[in-house]
Amino acid sequence: MSKVVIISASVREGRKSHRVALYFKSYLEENRLAETEILDLKSYDFPLFSERLKYQKAPLAAASEFAEKVRHADGVIIITPEYNGGYPASLKNVVDLLTDEWYKKPVAICTVSDGNFGGTQVITSLQFSLWKMKAWTVNAMYPVPRVSQSFDEQGVAADKEAADKRAAGFVGELLWCIEAEARMKK
Ligand SMILES: Cc1cc2nc3c(=O)[nH]c(=O)nc-3n(C[C@H](O)[C@H](O)[C@H](O)COP(=O)(O)O)c2cc1C
């Protein structure tokens, strides 16, 4: 079974987008689509990194652990809130921390806001940064508008059928890329 890590990017007190990370973890597990783990940037509580991990003389153990989890994952789902039309500093901090860990890594981007537009303005900046890192950004979107109404604190969707239907398409594209990448390695 593929290994998919879910990066939950918001470190804000009272954050809401983490609900969507919980939802995707359950969705992948319930449907036996992948082994999964949430890499929670709030729990990691990283400092602002002054250099890429591979050039750091005394890297934090947690930063090395984070990097290894991304390296060994077959694919990544990023759950990002939209802050002023972009992605949060917490996420940029780890995007720039890693280097070859992103190389040809299938990455699916889920954007979240509490407004009507589901954080879709984040896509261009985040996708561009990941493309620069030579990650393989998956051609599917999962925008979540009005997150406080759409998901509860445990990550249960208010309309599970609709959420699952959209997740099937989104995750399906990620799994397709994971399989394609694995076949190329053979
Ligand atoms: C600094 C900041 C900027 C924000 N900018 C936007 C925005 O540009 N568009 C939007 O729809 N929501 C914006 N929001 C609201 C977020 O959509 C809302 O907090 C949502 O719950 C996702 O972020 P969270 O996971 O940190 O809660 C902003 C929130 C913060 C804290």
The ligand as a Gaussian input file, in Angstrom:
#p B3LYP/6-31G(d) Opt

LIG

0 1
 C       -3.305000      36.243000       8.453000
 C       -4.581000      35.710000       7.875000
 C       -4.934000      36.055000       6.575000
 C       -6.103000      35.538000       6.017000
 N       -6.382000      35.819000       4.709000
 C       -7.426000      35.234000       4.102000
 C       -7.652000      35.416000       2.709000
 O       -6.892000      36.057000       1.998000
 N       -8.720000      34.819000       2.143000
 C       -9.574000      34.047000       2.889000
 O      -10.530000      33.529000       2.328000
 N       -9.389000      33.851000       4.209000
 C       -8.329000      34.422000       4.838000
 N       -8.100000      34.197000       6.184000
 C       -9.040000      33.385000       6.960000
 C       -8.731000      31.880000       6.829000
 O       -9.384000      31.465000       5.673000
 C       -9.283000      31.126000       8.038000
 O       -8.491000      31.434000       9.161000
 C       -9.416000      29.633000       7.797000
 O       -9.962000      29.076000       8.947000
 C       -8.140000      28.885000       7.416000
 O       -7.024000      29.164000       8.235000
 P       -6.684000      28.403000       9.620000
 O       -6.463000      26.957000       9.322000
 O       -5.467000      29.071000      10.159000
 O       -7.887000      28.563000      10.498000
 C       -6.954000      34.706000       6.778000
 C       -6.593000      34.380000       8.094000
 C       -5.425000      34.855000       8.635000
 C       -5.026000      34.431000      10.028000

